[in-house]
Amino acid sequence: MTQTLRTCPLGMEIEICAIDLAEHYRFRLKELGFREHERITVIQKTNFGGRVVSHGFDRIAVDGSTATHILVRPS
């Protein structure tokens, strides 16, 4: 069952399935650790649908618009 990062509840560990954005945006997200099959955890919701995720020791904020283009599933 896939969903978007924007719809994930807090505390859920998820696996990234796909990123449906233009190549230059995907490239930057990959630099930050957002790759297919990577596991991340949603740790905070922000205004306007954004999410803060935990990836290892890193914390990364993603705006709501971008979060709607990151497809994930529970891991």
N, C-alpha and C positions, 0 to 999 in steps of 0.2 A: 504494500500500500504506500504509494508515494504521495507526498504533499510538498508544499513550499516551506522554506525556512520561516517565512512570515507567519504561518499558521501553527507552528510548533509550540507546544506548551513549555513552560519553564521547567528546567531540570531534566529534560528529555535528552538522552544520548541518541544521536542520529548519525546516519551515514550519508554522505553526499552522493547522489545518483548522477546528476547532470547540472550544468550551468548553461542556461539558455540566454546568453548575452553575446554581443559582438566580440570578436577575437581579442581586441585590445583590452576590453574589460576582463575577459576570462584570463588573459595573461597576467594582469595585475592581481586578480584574486588567487591565481596559482602561486604567485610570489608570496602571498600572505598565508598560504597553506590550504586554500580551498581547492582541493583536487578530488576527482571522482574516487570513491571508496575510502576517503578519509573520514574518521569519526570525530565529531565535535559535540559539544554539549551547550544547549541554550541556557544561559545563566541570567539574562535580564531582557525585559522588553523595554523599548524606548518609545518616545513620542512618535506618532505617525507611522507605526508599524515596524520600526527598526528592531534589530535584535543585537545583543551582545553575546558572543559565543566564546567558549573556552576551547582552545586547541593546544593541548600540552600545557605548558606554563604561560602561554600567550592568551590575551583577551583581545578580541577583535570586534569592533562595532560595524554593523552593516545597516545601511538605510533601508527603509521599508520598500522602496521601489526595487532595489537590487535584491532584497530578500524574496520578493515574489518570483524571481527568475532562477532561484537556486532550489532545485528539486532534491528532496531528501526522503529517507525512510528510517523508521526506527531500527537501531542496530541491536 
